[in-house]
Amino acid sequence: MKNKYLFEVKVLPRDVILDVQGRAVTKSLHDNGHLQLKNMRIGKYFEVEIEAETEEKAELDLKKMIDFVLVNPLIEKCQYERLSK
C-alpha cells in the first residue's frame, strides 16, 4: 500500500552568486522608504506530494527530482522538509 508524503522544497541562489532579482527588489523597497530592509534573496518554493511505500522511498524519489530538474547545483542551493505524516 502506498502512502502520500508532502514535502516543501526551498531553492535559493548560492551565496557566491549575485542575486539580481533580490537586489532589484531591495532597491525598489529602499526607494519607497523601507530602509530597514538590509538584504533580500529571491528563490523558488515547491510543494511536492509523492506516493510511495515508505517515507525513505519518498525522500529518495524527491532527491532524484531535485537533482534532475528542480535545482541547478552550479548556481542554487536547496533545502527540503517533510510537511505531513
C-alpha positions in Angstrom: 0.0 0.0 0.0 1.3 3.4 -0.9 1.1 6.5 1.3 1.2 10.1 0.4 4.1 12.3 1.6 4.2 16.0 1.3 7.5 17.9 1.2 8.4 21.6 0.8 11.5 22.4 -1.2 13.1 25.8 -0.9 15.7 26.9 -3.6 17.8 30.0 -3.3 20.8 31.3 -5.2 24.1 30.1 -3.8 25.7 32.7 -1.5 28.5 33.4 -4.0 26.0 34.1 -6.8 24.8 37.7 -7.4 21.1 37.7 -6.9 20.0 40.4 -9.4 16.3 40.0 -8.6 16.9 40.3 -4.9 19.0 43.5 -5.4 16.3 45.0 -7.7 13.5 44.4 -5.1 15.7 45.6 -2.3 16.4 48.9 -4.2 12.8 49.3 -5.1 11.8 48.9 -1.4 14.5 51.3 -0.3 13.3 53.9 -2.8 9.9 53.6 -1.3 11.1 54.2 2.3 11.7 50.7 3.6 15.2 51.5 4.7 15.1 48.9 7.5 15.5 46.2 4.8 19.1 45.2 4.6 19.1 42.3 2.1 16.8 40.1 0.2 17.4 36.9 -1.8 14.7 35.6 -4.2 14.3 31.9 -4.9 11.7 29.3 -5.6 9.3 27.3 -3.4 7.8 23.9 -4.3 5.3 21.7 -2.5 5.8 18.2 -3.7 3.4 15.3 -3.0 4.8 11.8 -3.6 3.1 8.4 -3.3 5.5 5.8 -2.0 5.5 2.7 0.2 7.8 4.3 2.8 9.0 7.7 3.8 12.6 6.7 2.9 11.5 5.8 -0.7 9.6 9.1 -1.0 12.6 11.1 0.1 14.8 9.2 -2.3 12.4 10.0 -5.1 12.3 13.6 -4.1 16.1 13.8 -4.1 16.1 12.4 -7.7 13.6 15.1 -8.8 15.6 17.8 -7.1 18.8 16.6 -8.9 17.1 16.1 -12.2 15.2 19.4 -12.7 14.3 21.5 -9.6 17.8 22.7 -8.7 20.8 23.8 -10.7 23.7 23.0 -8.3 26.1 25.3 -10.0 24.1 28.4 -9.0 21.5 27.3 -6.5 21.3 25.7 -3.0 18.3 23.7 -1.8 16.6 22.7 1.5 13.7 20.3 1.8 11.5 19.3 4.7 8.6 16.9 5.1 5.3 18.7 5.9 2.8 16.0 6.7 2.8 12.5 8.1 
